[in-house]
């Protein structure tokens, strides 16, 4: 741990051309099953351990990672043909730099224990600027320590702090979602009772926050579920470690924290599917039935005898009806064997979806054409 905290932050930028890297899982697009009219292709190949993403107005895709080499990539699309031109490593040897977002032309990168900022980052991708430290006031616990970050409609930076365990109660700031000003000041806890969220988005109509949360382990293969939660206001508590899903009281902590006073999950997702990145669909490419519905990347289970997840799911919300949870795309898991694991999702300017995959080491693009 100490060695990781003292690594040099930045090395000379390097460029990985589409045919110049190796070591990833073989991509098998023919295995992916999608609804009629949808198509999947490769947006960028050779993106090792591709995790969280953000796309600039200039069509540069920035991608964080979680592996020991701690790289952050920039993938420009200069001719705007929705295919990455090259994969440029703009930083390496960071401490699990999973989270990335853009604000006023600066790239924010979340390590486990701090937030960095790369100013005017697109001015020269081959020679990126030295990072500015925004804050170091984050725990250094690795367990659920990698972070997903985004600026909200309130112009504040939202930063989760996961529970440093499977099931425990270490108090604030753990198991929470925090927010702060762009310069790192004014940090506060927005919501509690969140075991580990690695994906959130704001409803485009109400501007209210929704987020995925990974359920605890070792209560059985089919419980508890992962969660999709809705936080319309600050100060809410979403159950962990006292309650899981809608009504599962924890056998160890349920009697210690007033489980009845917490907010149950809005939607129960599959058990142990590892729900990560999520987005409301705001594009115009897909049929109207997808407008403002929620896409979720399910990274996949690690502790079920029958694996589950490894897919992209869809939560449909129609006024006056209970949300409907269904599979949108799968095929990364076949016959118990896994070749890919979706992580994060975003909506491209043309309305297509970009999906990162940290196992296959690539970025997919999902499009729609009326069949």
Long-range contacts (C-beta under 8 A, 24 or more apart in sequence): 1-140, 1-142, 4-68, 4-95, 5-95, 5-113, 5-140, 7-70, 7-93, 7-94, 7-95, 8-93, 9-91, 9-93, 9-94, 9-116, 9-130, 9-131, 10-91, 10-92, 10-93, 10-128, 10-130, 10-131, 11-91, 11-92, 11-93, 13-88, 13-89, 13-90, 13-125, 13-126, 13-127, 13-128, 14-88, 14-89, 15-86, 15-87, 15-88, 15-89, 15-126, 16-46, 16-86, 16-87, 16-88, 16-89, 17-46, 17-86, 17-87, 18-44, 18-45, 18-46, 18-84, 18-86, 18-87, 19-46, 20-46, 21-46, 21-48, 21-87, 22-46, 23-48, 23-361, 24-48, 24-359, 24-360, 24-361, 24-362, 25-339, 25-340, 25-359, 25-360, 25-361, 26-339, 26-360, 27-339, 27-340, 27-360, 27-362, 28-331, 28-339, 28-340, 29-364, 31-331, 31-332, 31-334, 31-339, 32-329, 32-330, 32-331, 32-332, 33-329, 33-330, 33-331, 34-328, 34-329, 34-366, 35-328, 36-371, 37-287, 37-368, 37-369, 37-370, 37-371, 38-329, 38-366, 38-367, 38-368, 39-366, 39-367, 39-368, 39-369, 40-329, 40-364, 40-365, 40-366, 40-367, 41-364, 41-365, 41-367, 42-83, 42-362, 42-363, 42-364, 42-365, 43-82, 43-83, 43-84, 43-354, 43-362, 43-363, 43-364, 43-365, 44-75, 44-83, 44-84, 44-87, 44-362, 44-363, 45-84, 45-361, 45-362, 46-87, 46-361, 46-362, 47-73, 47-75, 47-87, 47-356, 47-361, 47-362, 47-363, 48-361, 49-358, 49-361, 50-343, 50-356, 50-357, 50-358, 50-361, 50-362, 50-363, 51-98, 51-343, 51-344, 51-356, 51-358, 52-98, 52-99, 52-100, 52-148, 52-149, 52-198, 52-277, 52-343, 52-344, 52-356, 53-100, 53-344, 53-346, 53-354, 53-356, 53-363, 54-100, 54-101, 54-102, 54-107, 54-346, 55-346, 55-348, 55-349, 55-354, 56-102, 56-122, 58-122, 59-349, 60-122, 60-125, 61-354, 61-363, 62-90, 62-100, 62-102, 62-107, 62-121, 63-100, 63-356, 63-363, 64-97, 64-98, 64-99, 64-100, 64-109, 64-110, 65-96, 65-97, 65-98, 65-358, 66-96, 66-97, 66-98, 66-146, 66-358, 67-96, 69-93, 70-94, 70-95, 70-96, 70-97, 70-111, 71-97, 72-97, 72-100, 72-107, 72-109, 74-121, 74-122, 74-125, 74-128, 75-363, 76-125, 82-348, 82-350, 82-352, 82-365, 84-363, 88-125, 88-126, 90-118, 90-121, 90-125, 90-128, 91-118, 91-128, 91-131, 96-142, 96-145, 96-146, 98-146, 98-147, 98-148, 98-198, 99-146, 99-147, 99-148, 99-149, 99-159, 100-149, 101-149, 101-150, 101-151, 101-157, 103-151, 103-157, 103-182, 104-182, 108-134, 108-149, 108-151, 108-157, 110-146, 110-147, 110-148, 110-149, 110-159, 111-147, 112-138, 112-139, 112-140, 112-141, 112-142, 112-145, 112-146, 112-147, 113-138, 113-139, 113-140, 113-145, 114-138, 115-149, 115-157, 115-159, 115-184, 134-182, 134-183, 134-184, 135-180, 135-184, 135-187, 137-184, 137-187, 139-164, 139-173, 139-174, 141-174, 144-195, 144-196, 146-198, 147-198, 148-197, 148-198, 148-199, 148-200, 148-276, 148-277, 148-344, 150-200, 150-201, 151-182, 152-179, 152-202, 152-209, 153-202, 153-207, 154-179, 155-182, 156-180, 156-181, 156-182, 157-181, 157-182, 158-190, 158-200, 158-209, 160-194, 160-196, 160-197, 160-198, 160-200, 162-194, 162-195, 162-196, 162-197, 163-195, 163-196, 163-240, 163-241, 166-216, 166-217, 166-218, 167-216, 167-217, 167-218, 167-241, 167-250, 167-252, 167-253, 168-241, 169-241, 169-253, 169-256, 169-257, 175-240, 175-241, 177-211, 177-231, 190-231, 190-234, 190-235, 191-231, 191-234, 191-235, 191-236, 191-237, 191-238, 192-236, 192-237, 192-238, 193-236, 193-237, 193-238, 193-239, 193-240, 193-242, 193-262, 193-263, 194-229, 194-238, 194-240, 195-240, 195-241, 198-276, 198-277, 199-275, 199-276, 199-277, 199-278, 199-296, 199-297, 199-344, 200-278, 201-278, 201-279, 201-280, 201-294, 202-280, 203-280, 203-292, 204-280, 204-282, 204-292, 205-292, 206-232, 208-232, 210-266, 210-278, 210-280, 210-294, 211-278, 212-269, 212-275, 212-276, 212-277, 212-278, 212-296, 213-238, 213-240, 213-265, 213-275, 214-274, 214-275, 215-244, 215-245, 215-271, 215-272, 216-240, 216-241, 216-244, 216-250, 217-272, 217-303, 218-303, 219-244, 219-248, 219-250, 219-251, 220-271, 221-271, 221-272, 221-303, 221-304, 221-305, 221-306, 222-271, 223-248, 223-271, 224-248, 224-271, 225-265, 225-268, 225-269, 225-270, 225-271, 226-268, 226-269, 226-270, 226-271, 226-272, 226-273, 226-274, 226-275, 226-298, 227-265, 227-266, 227-267, 227-268, 227-269, 227-275, 228-265, 228-266, 228-267, 228-269, 228-275, 228-278, 228-294, 228-296, 228-315, 228-323, 229-263, 229-265, 229-266, 230-266, 236-263, 237-261, 237-262, 237-263, 238-262, 238-263, 238-265, 239-263, 239-264, 239-265, 266-323, 267-315, 267-323, 267-325, 268-325, 269-296, 269-298, 269-313, 269-325, 270-298, 270-308, 270-309, 270-313, 271-301, 271-304, 271-308, 272-301, 272-302, 272-303, 272-304, 272-308, 272-309, 273-298, 273-299, 273-300, 273-301, 273-308, 273-309, 273-311, 273-313, 274-298, 274-299, 274-300, 274-301, 274-302, 274-309, 275-299, 275-309, 275-313, 276-342, 276-343, 276-344, 277-342, 277-343, 277-344, 277-345, 277-346, 277-356, 278-345, 279-345, 279-346, 279-347, 279-353, 281-347, 282-347, 283-347, 283-348, 283-350, 283-351, 283-352, 284-351, 285-350, 285-351, 285-352, 285-367, 285-368, 286-351, 286-368, 287-368, 289-316, 290-314, 292-317, 293-317, 295-328, 295-345, 295-353, 296-345, 297-342, 297-343, 297-344, 297-345, 297-355, 297-356, 298-342, 299-341, 299-342, 299-343, 300-332, 300-333, 300-338, 300-341, 306-336, 307-333, 307-336, 307-338, 309-333, 310-338, 310-340, 310-341, 310-342, 311-342, 312-342, 312-345, 312-355, 329-366, 332-357, 332-359, 332-360
